[in-house]
């Protein structure tokens, strides 16, 4: 069912009064990601304490388009404490401390986003746009694990800063000015040695949201989902109210809930398949749920899944 020799090495690394993260085990024992996860999941001597906040991602490569984030691997490496049973309460307490660290990092990145927007967009421009933050930051789950940025390969400081900018009408001049200013900010924050932040952003209009509520394609689902979950940080708040009214009147919250339930159910079944059968990781579906395409790149794995992963 699992490797007893690896189990023994894990037990030797766990403090007498404490716990370790999955990432710490990986650093100490080599990047045996799947083997480490399976051993911790199957060993009767090891307990895993989880403290991630799971949420829906829309993935065009999966049937039904729904899966959970963090992925199984990211959850293990970043949001899990491994201990023995006698130290379970210690692991729970340490997990709470780590959870607060992620909240603090999220607030730090939120403040970075505030400064970025203040510096990049003048006051008269902010009166015409609502700026919202999405991704790990709005869930209090941001991390600072160094990783390569997808396009350039440059190392960045953990979770990216995802921004959604909402404008009232389709206005090419306004859109181009916003995008130009934010592309300059993106380049500066990526390359500055004291920052190393990855900025992702999209500019959407209210007519865009009136179209995507059809909810037929992954792209439409993503726009609807992020429109509901993102948090206002700057600009014209009334535009957010109008955007959310469009989504609510189209029954999007219920549709997102249905997808979330589907994703949770599939995660539970995938964990059981992978835990019981080590060969299951060879199946594209299970492999995609254990990793995701960004992580295939991040962890420099062989046989990468095509880079069509969608948020």
N, C-alpha and C positions, 0 to 999 in steps of 0.2 A: 504493500500500500504506500510506503514511503521509505526513505533511506535512513536506517537507524544510526549509521555513522554520522550523517549530517545532523540528525537530531542531537547526538551526543555533543557535537561541536557547538551547536546553538546553546545547549544547556550550559556549557562551559563559559559562554560569553555573557550570560544573563547575570547581573549583579546579585549577590546573596540577598540583598534587600532592595529590589528594584525591578526595572524592566528595560527593554531595548526597543528601538523602532525597527521596522523592516528595512529601512534604509541603512541603519547602522549594521545590521546583519549582512546586508549585501556588500557594504564596504569592507567588512572584516573577512568574509568568506568567499569573496569573488562574486561576480554578477551572475549567480545561478538563480535568476529571478523566479522561474517557474518551480524549480526544485525546492527553493527556500519556502515559497508560499505553500506548496503542497505539504511539506514536512510540518510547518506550523499549523496548517489546517487539519492534519490527520493525527498528529502526535497526542496521546492522552496525557503527556507530561507538560504540554505547552498550552497556554491560554492566550488568546488574542483579544485585546480591548480596542474597539473601534471608536473614533470620535469625528469622523467626517460627516459633513452634511451632504447627502446625496441628492442629485437633481437630474432632470431630464436633459439629454442631448438628442438632437435630431441627426441621424446618420443615414445618408442616402444609400449606403452599401448594405444595409440590413433590411430584411423583410419587415415591413411595418414601420421602419424608419426610427424606431425608438430604442434607446439604451440609456444606461445610467452613467453618470460621471460623479466622482472620479472612477476611472476604470478599476478593474480588480487589482491590477498591479500598482497603480498610483495609490490606491487606498492602502495597500499593504506597505509600500515604501514610506509614505508620508503621513498617513493618518491612522496607524496601528501601533500599539505597544504590545510586545510579547513578553510574557512572564510565566512563572510557574504558578500553580494554583494557590500555594500559601501566600504568594505576593500579589494576588489578583487585586486586592483593594489598593495596594501601592500603585499598581499599573493604572487603575482607574483615576487615582489622584494625579498621577503624572500625565495622563491623557487630558485631564482638565486643564493642567498648566499649559500643555502644548496647544490645546484648543484656543486658549486665551492668546497665545503667541500669534496664532493665525489671525485672530481678530485684530490684534495690534498691527500686524503687517498689513492687513487689509485697510485699516484706517490710515496708515502711513501712505499707502499707494493711492488712496482716495484723496489725501491732501496733495500728493504729487499731481494727480489729475486736475485738481482745482487750480494749482499754480500753472500747469501747462495751458489750461484753457484761458486763464486770466492773461497770460503772456502772449498767447497766440491770437486770440480773438478780441478786437476792440469792443468797447461798450456798445456802440451803435450796431455792430454786427450781432452781439449777444441778444439784442432786443428782437431779433428776427429768428432766433433758433432756441430750441430747448436742448440742453446737453444732459445725457444720462449715462450712467456707468453700469456695465453689465459684467458677466463673467464671475471669476472667483471672488473679486473684490466686493461685489454687492451681496455675496453670501457669507462674508466674513471668513473665507477659506483661502485667502491668498498665501503663497509661500515664497521663499527667497532661495529656493534650490537653483543653483546656476544651471543653465541649459542653453543649447544653441538656438538662435533665432532661425526660423524656417527658411527664409529667403536668402539671407546672407551667410548663415552659419556662425555669426558672431555670438559670443556668449552674452546672455542677458540675465537680469536679476530676478529669476523666478517667474511668477504669474505675470501675464501681460496685462496692460490696461486697456480694456475694451470700452469704447465709447460709441454711443448712438446719438446722432444729432438729428432732430426733427425740425423740418421747416414746413411752413403752411402750404405753399403751392410749389408746383414744378417750376423752379426758377433757375435756369442754367447759369446765369451770372452769379447769383448768390451761392449756388452749389460750388461752382468753380473757385470762388474766393475762399470759401470755408475749406475745401479740400486742399488748395494750394498752401494755405497757412498751416494746416495740420500735417501735411506731408513734410514741410520744413521742420516742424516740431518733432515729428517722428524720427527724422534723420538725426537731429540734435540729441534727443534723449537716448537713441540707440547707441551712438558713438561716443558720447561724453563719458570719460572714464569714471566719473563720480556718480553717474546715473545708471547707464546700462539698462534702461527700461524699454520694453517693447510696447509700442502703441498700435492698436488696431482700431479702426473707426469706420463707420458707414454713415452716410447722409441719406435720410429717408424723408419723404414728404407725406402729408396727410392723404393725398390721392394714392400714394403707394400702399398705405394701410387699407384703404378702401378696396384695393385690388387683391391683396394677399389674404384677406379673410375668406377667400374661396377655399383655402386650406387644402389644396389638392396635391401640391408638390412639396418636396423637402424645403426648397427655398422659401415658399410661402409659410410653411410651418415654422421655420427658423425665425422669420421676421415677426410672426405673431407671438411666438414664445418669448423672444427677447424683449419685445415691446411690453409685455406684461410684467416681466421679472426685473427689468432694469430700474435704477433709482436715479431720481433727479439730482443734479449737482449744480447746474448753473443755467442762466438764460431765462426764457419766457415759459413759466410754468403752465400757462393756459394751453399751450400746444400739447403738453403731456395729457392734460385732461381730455382734450379733443381726441387724441390718438387712442387713449384707453376707452373712451366711449364708443369709438368705432369697433374696437375689438370685442367689447362686452356685448354690444347689440348684436354681434354676429355669433354669439355663444362660444367664443374662443376659449374662455376659462374652462368650460366643461370639456372641450375637446383636448386641451392640454392635460387636464386631469386624467382623462382616459389613456392618453399616451404614456403618462407617468406610471399609471398602474400597470400597463403592459411592460414597461421597462423594468419595473421592480420585480415582476413575476419572472421575466426572462433572466434577470441577473441571478435570482435564487436558483433557478434550474441550471444555469451555466456553471455556477460555483459548485453545485453538486456533481455535475458531469466531470468537471476538471479535477475536483478533489478525488473522485473515485477512479478515474481512468486517465493515466498520464498521457496516453496516446490522443486524447481529445484535443490537446493543444495543437495538433496538426491540422485540425479541421478549420477552414477559413472563418466560419462563424464564431466558434469558440475563441480562436486566436484574436479575432477582432474585439471581442468582449473583454478578453484578458488584457490586451494592450489596446491602443488605438493608434491611428496612423501617425499622429504627431510623436507618440512614444516610440514607434518603430524607428523613427529617425533619431529621436533623442537618445535611445539606448543602443544605437548602432547595431541593430539586429539584422540578421540575414533574411532574405526573402521578404522584403518590405511589402506591405499592403499598399496599393496605389494611394497617392496623396489626395484623395477626394473627401477626406474627413470634413464634415460640416458641423458647425456649432449650432 
